[in-house]
């Protein structure tokens, strides 16, 4: 597995990383991995079921009935 060394970080940034790591009950190194993975892999795609359940339940079915405007 590859290693990555980051040099010349500001002290306040290192402190913030350590505080964030402690908040998540992990080491600063593990927190650094998590941050990199989240930034580089992008957001997780939602499943169709998750997308559908996120749609708010508004209106009544009758509100969405198509009204025929001309006879064919």
C-alpha positions as CSV (number, residue, x, y, z in Angstrom):
1,X,0.0,0.0,0.0
2,X,1.3,3.5,-0.8
3,X,2.3,6.1,1.7
4,X,1.7,9.8,1.6
5,X,3.6,12.4,3.6
6,X,2.3,15.9,3.8
7,X,4.8,18.6,4.8
8,X,4.6,22.2,5.9
9,X,1.1,22.2,7.3
10,X,0.1,25.1,9.5
11,X,-0.1,24.2,13.2
12,X,-3.8,25.2,13.4
13,X,-4.6,22.9,10.6
14,X,-2.9,19.9,12.3
15,X,-4.7,20.8,15.5
16,X,-8.1,20.9,13.7
17,X,-7.3,17.5,12.2
18,X,-6.5,16.0,15.6
19,X,-9.7,17.5,17.1
20,X,-11.8,16.2,14.3
21,X,-10.2,12.8,14.6
22,X,-10.9,12.7,18.3
23,X,-14.5,13.7,17.7
24,X,-14.8,10.6,15.4
25,X,-12.9,8.4,17.8
26,X,-10.1,7.6,15.3
27,X,-6.4,8.5,14.9
28,X,-5.3,11.6,13.0
29,X,-3.9,9.3,10.3
30,X,-7.2,7.5,9.9
31,X,-9.1,10.8,9.8
32,X,-6.7,12.0,7.1
33,X,-7.5,8.9,5.1
34,X,-11.3,9.4,5.5
35,X,-11.0,13.1,4.4
36,X,-9.0,12.1,1.3
37,X,-11.4,9.3,0.3
38,X,-14.4,11.6,0.7
39,X,-12.8,14.4,-1.3
40,X,-11.6,12.2,-4.1
41,X,-14.3,9.6,-4.5
42,X,-17.1,12.1,-4.5
43,X,-20.6,11.6,-3.1
44,X,-22.1,8.2,-3.0
45,X,-24.8,7.7,-5.6
46,X,-28.3,7.1,-4.2
47,X,-30.3,4.1,-5.2
48,X,-33.6,4.7,-7.0
49,X,-35.5,3.6,-3.9
50,X,-33.6,6.3,-1.8
51,X,-34.4,8.9,-4.5
52,X,-38.1,8.0,-4.5
53,X,-38.5,7.9,-0.8
54,X,-36.9,11.4,-0.6
55,X,-39.7,12.9,-2.7
56,X,-42.1,14.7,-0.3
57,X,-45.6,13.5,-0.1
58,X,-47.5,16.6,-1.3
59,X,-50.9,17.0,-3.0
60,X,-53.5,14.4,-3.8
61,X,-53.5,11.9,-6.7
62,X,-56.3,13.9,-8.3
63,X,-54.1,16.9,-8.5
64,X,-51.9,15.1,-11.0
65,X,-54.6,13.7,-13.3
66,X,-54.2,14.9,-16.9
67,X,-57.1,16.8,-18.3
68,X,-57.9,16.1,-21.9
69,X,-58.2,19.3,-23.8
70,X,-59.2,18.0,-27.2
71,X,-60.9,14.9,-28.5
72,X,-58.9,12.7,-30.8
